[in-house]
Amino acid sequence: MEFKNKLEEKGLIFNELEGKAGDFKKKWEEVFLNNISKSQKKKIKIDSFLWHIFSYEKLPCLKGEEAIEAFDKQTKKECYIFEQHGDNAFKVMNTHKLKAKDITTELGEYLSDIYIVSSCFTWTYIVTHEKECGPYFYKKED
């Protein structure tokens, strides 16, 4: 995973959680989509991409530059990172160092379908494979 290399380059302290991405996807859906009906989830093809909840505007969120700015300013302690179609997840302990620019390729393009979520699942930041969609930042109301 290219993202693992990015974490190492940035000097982030992390544990790779092999085969655990599915668990985090399930929890992400339970937490952030808990008020969305099964029929609505099917209609927006949530099984294809969890971030469809934002592209179909079923949850209010920040998009684009506003999302990047909010993520960079967000107080971050620990977080989990997983890919939509990957098997492994990462637990990052010193997340305060992580900025949006850190999840880009050597060409400056964002890695795609990456989900970053706080360890207590109160906020999430997603970079999609579609340039016109996202990135998205969502923070649950207290």
Secondary structure, 3 states (H helix, E strand, C coil): CHHHHHHHHHCCCEEEECCCHHHHHHHHHHHHCCCCCHHHHHHCCCCCCCCHHHHCCCCCCEEHHHHHHHHHHCCCCCEEEEECCCCCEEEECCHHHCCHHHHECCCCCECCCEEEEECCCCEEEEECCCCCCCCEEEECCC
